[in-house]
Amino acid sequence: MRRLLLALPFALLPLAIAHAADEHDHDHEHGSLGAHEHGVGRLNAALDGQTLELELESPAMNLVGFEHAAASDADKAKVVAARTKLENPLALFSLPAAAGCKVTSQELESPLFGDKPAADEHDDDDHDEDAKGGEAHHHDHSEIHAHYQFSCAAPGALKTLDLANVFNTFPATQKIQVQLIGPSGQQGTEVTAKAAALNF
């Protein structure tokens, strides 16, 4: 299983959130559930010079309404619709036009997209290691991971990051845990549909 927190390119992790997740874990039989909570997404945002990097991780349930492999036409259509929305990050993240941000790279990953054969091979290795029941967990909890990089001509205009469109587009998302690194330093916070804006 990928340990997402260990892969984050940030020096400081949200220790309070991690600690709360640890306590949350003890309430469940399976120790990994704290990091995969339906209705809760995670966003890492970093602004360095003219480069803005956004990394969104979410249980598939929040974005498509299910976590199993899409078999029916209706399920496949939901996956395609969610992917199409994720492929338009300028609209999704409401970046101010004055900042002049352009997408320089984007990468979408999920078992539901079925376009990462290398990951499938890696999954087989995981099954050997997790023979004691981890396999079921691995399949029950599909994540969608979106990574974007932007080049912004006027980064000074990026005073806020408004996630209202994320909540509007994916209404099953109730809150997003955010790690934000910008000119004024690093902050960890949690946003909801009613209070969806962050200040850089």
GUNUMAR-530409 format. One line per field, with one value per residue (C-alpha): chain; y negated, x negated, z; residue number from 1. Coordinates in nm, 3 decimals. Example, Ala and Ser with C-alpha at 12.3 -4.5 7.8 and 13.67 -1.06 7.14 Angstrom:
! GUNUMAR-530409
chain [A; A]
v [0.450; 0.106]
u [-1.230; -1.367]
w [0.780; 0.714]
n [1; 2]
***
This chain:
! GUNUMAR-530409
chain [A; A; A; A; A; A; A; A; A; A; A; A; A; A; A; A; A; A; A; A; A; A; A; A; A; A; A; A; A; A; A; A; A; A; A; A; A; A; A; A; A; A; A; A; A; A; A; A; A; A; A; A; A; A; A; A; A; A; A; A; A; A; A; A; A; A; A; A; A; A; A; A; A; A; A; A; A; A; A; A; A; A; A; A; A; A; A; A; A; A; A; A; A; A; A; A; A; A; A; A; A; A; A; A; A; A; A; A; A; A; A; A; A; A; A; A; A; A; A; A; A; A; A; A; A; A; A; A; A; A; A; A; A; A; A; A; A; A; A; A; A; A; A; A; A; A; A; A; A; A; A; A; A; A; A; A; A; A; A; A; A; A; A; A; A; A; A; A; A; A; A; A; A; A; A; A; A; A; A; A; A; A; A; A; A; A; A; A; A; A; A; A; A; A; A; A; A; A; A; A]
v [0.000; -0.346; -0.553; -0.889; -1.103; -0.972; -1.074; -1.436; -1.688; -1.897; -1.936; -1.975; -1.754; -1.845; -1.682; -1.776; -1.620; -1.313; -1.280; -1.312; -1.048; -0.816; -0.855; -0.803; -0.481; -0.329; -0.348; -0.115; 0.240; 0.152; -0.088; -0.257; -0.394; -0.727; -0.834; -0.729; -0.893; -0.932; -1.295; -1.412; -1.509; -1.634; -1.915; -2.019; -2.359; -2.522; -2.856; -2.905; -3.205; -3.171; -2.799; -2.682; -2.315; -2.154; -1.794; -1.668; -1.329; -1.200; -0.875; -0.786; -0.779; -1.161; -1.214; -0.936; -0.792; -0.445; -0.277; 0.049; 0.095; -0.054; 0.233; 0.088; -0.180; -0.416; -0.372; -0.415; -0.736; -0.870; -0.795; -0.971; -1.272; -1.303; -1.270; -1.536; -1.779; -1.700; -1.769; -2.133; -2.254; -2.625; -2.605; -2.357; -2.568; -2.910; -3.058; -3.435; -3.536; -3.824; -3.573; -3.449; -3.084; -2.819; -2.444; -2.314; -1.955; -1.744; -1.382; -1.185; -0.847; -0.605; -0.232; -0.337; -0.499; -0.170; -0.343; -0.258; 0.098; 0.054; -0.019; 0.298; 0.502; 0.331; 0.418; 0.785; 0.743; 0.578; 0.874; 1.105; 0.881; 0.819; 1.175; 1.134; 0.925; 0.622; 0.720; 0.657; 0.321; 0.231; 0.283; 0.146; -0.195; -0.340; -0.682; -0.942; -1.141; -1.454; -1.646; -1.980; -2.229; -2.582; -2.866; -3.198; -3.519; -3.736; -3.519; -3.827; -3.815; -3.471; -3.610; -3.342; -2.987; -2.926; -2.564; -2.637; -2.484; -2.161; -2.129; -2.233; -1.989; -1.700; -1.755; -1.433; -1.609; -1.760; -1.895; -1.921; -1.910; -2.160; -2.207; -2.542; -2.672; -3.026; -3.350; -3.395; -3.047; -2.723; -2.668; -2.365; -2.416; -2.253; -2.401; -2.325; -2.427; -2.715; -2.843; -2.737; -3.017; -3.016; -3.303; -3.259]
u [0.000; -0.137; -0.205; -0.108; -0.223; -0.578; -0.590; -0.494; -0.758; -0.713; -0.950; -0.676; -0.372; -0.043; -0.134; 0.191; 0.388; 0.163; 0.205; 0.582; 0.575; 0.379; 0.642; 0.909; 0.734; 0.769; 1.144; 1.127; 1.007; 0.801; 0.516; 0.516; 0.869; 0.773; 0.596; 0.887; 1.201; 1.503; 1.596; 1.244; 0.986; 0.628; 0.463; 0.098; 0.033; -0.305; -0.384; -0.753; -0.831; -0.613; -0.552; -0.234; -0.203; 0.123; 0.165; 0.515; 0.580; 0.928; 1.113; 1.282; 1.612; 1.595; 1.550; 1.740; 1.966; 1.809; 1.471; 1.504; 1.377; 1.630; 1.811; 2.146; 2.181; 2.326; 2.025; 1.782; 1.961; 1.919; 1.546; 1.509; 1.708; 1.497; 1.176; 1.288; 1.352; 1.014; 0.849; 0.964; 0.779; 0.797; 1.176; 1.169; 0.939; 1.076; 0.729; 0.760; 0.727; 0.498; 0.233; 0.198; 0.153; 0.109; 0.097; -0.255; -0.192; 0.085; 0.104; 0.410; 0.378; 0.637; 0.707; 1.044; 0.881; 0.716; 0.432; 0.139; 0.028; -0.295; -0.094; 0.106; -0.212; -0.317; 0.021; -0.057; -0.365; -0.153; 0.083; -0.202; -0.300; 0.055; 0.181; 0.337; 0.627; 0.453; 0.560; 0.926; 0.838; 0.632; 0.927; 1.198; 1.037; 0.960; 0.797; 0.785; 0.463; 0.428; 0.101; 0.083; -0.192; -0.122; -0.339; -0.193; -0.299; -0.188; -0.210; -0.152; 0.211; 0.246; 0.355; 0.616; 0.694; 1.068; 1.179; 1.554; 1.563; 1.410; 1.697; 1.956; 1.819; 1.781; 2.056; 1.973; 1.653; 1.730; 1.391; 1.037; 0.725; 0.479; 0.104; 0.016; -0.335; -0.365; -0.560; -0.435; -0.541; -0.358; -0.014; 0.201; 0.575; 0.906; 1.161; 1.529; 1.782; 1.897; 1.540; 1.352; 1.097; 0.734; 0.487; 0.136]
w [0.000; -0.081; 0.226; 0.084; 0.375; 0.347; -0.017; 0.039; -0.071; 0.242; 0.532; 0.791; 0.807; 0.976; 1.305; 1.473; 1.188; 1.187; 1.564; 1.534; 1.261; 1.492; 1.761; 1.497; 1.393; 1.736; 1.701; 1.403; 1.362; 1.058; 1.128; 0.788; 0.790; 0.944; 0.625; 0.405; 0.535; 0.311; 0.261; 0.343; 0.081; 0.113; -0.079; -0.080; -0.234; -0.282; -0.446; -0.524; -0.743; -1.051; -0.999; -0.829; -0.743; -0.633; -0.523; -0.453; -0.296; -0.232; -0.175; -0.503; -0.314; -0.284; -0.658; -0.836; -0.565; -0.550; -0.509; -0.702; -1.056; -1.296; -1.467; -1.575; -1.841; -1.579; -1.351; -1.640; -1.738; -1.381; -1.391; -1.728; -1.601; -1.286; -1.484; -1.731; -1.444; -1.289; -1.625; -1.606; -1.295; -1.380; -1.341; -1.054; -0.835; -0.940; -0.991; -1.043; -1.408; -1.308; -1.196; -1.555; -1.453; -1.720; -1.666; -1.734; -1.625; -1.481; -1.378; -1.270; -1.102; -0.973; -0.992; -1.135; -1.439; -1.536; -1.718; -1.491; -1.576; -1.382; -1.069; -1.123; -1.126; -0.805; -0.657; -0.710; -0.494; -0.229; -0.230; -0.137; 0.152; 0.266; 0.249; 0.594; 0.468; 0.328; -0.020; 0.054; 0.207; -0.097; -0.329; -0.101; -0.066; -0.407; -0.409; -0.682; -0.693; -0.907; -0.936; -1.115; -1.189; -1.311; -1.430; -1.316; -1.492; -1.198; -0.886; -0.669; -0.781; -0.619; -0.285; -0.224; -0.327; -0.346; -0.328; -0.358; -0.706; -0.577; -0.330; -0.592; -0.849; -0.604; -0.343; -0.156; -0.042; 0.297; 0.397; 0.265; 0.481; 0.333; 0.361; 0.208; 0.146; 0.014; 0.049; 0.406; 0.516; 0.578; 0.720; 0.780; 0.782; 0.702; 0.464; 0.408; 0.145; 0.369; 0.424; 0.113; 0.062; 0.175; 0.188; 0.051]
n [1; 2; 3; 4; 5; 6; 7; 8; 9; 10; 11; 12; 13; 14; 15; 16; 17; 18; 19; 20; 21; 22; 23; 24; 25; 26; 27; 28; 29; 30; 31; 32; 33; 34; 35; 36; 37; 38; 39; 40; 41; 42; 43; 44; 45; 46; 47; 48; 49; 50; 51; 52; 53; 54; 55; 56; 57; 58; 59; 60; 61; 62; 63; 64; 65; 66; 67; 68; 69; 70; 71; 72; 73; 74; 75; 76; 77; 78; 79; 80; 81; 82; 83; 84; 85; 86; 87; 88; 89; 90; 91; 92; 93; 94; 95; 96; 97; 98; 99; 100; 101; 102; 103; 104; 105; 106; 107; 108; 109; 110; 111; 112; 113; 114; 115; 116; 117; 118; 119; 120; 121; 122; 123; 124; 125; 126; 127; 128; 129; 130; 131; 132; 133; 134; 135; 136; 137; 138; 139; 140; 141; 142; 143; 144; 145; 146; 147; 148; 149; 150; 151; 152; 153; 154; 155; 156; 157; 158; 159; 160; 161; 162; 163; 164; 165; 166; 167; 168; 169; 170; 171; 172; 173; 174; 175; 176; 177; 178; 179; 180; 181; 182; 183; 184; 185; 186; 187; 188; 189; 190; 191; 192; 193; 194; 195; 196; 197; 198; 199; 200]
***
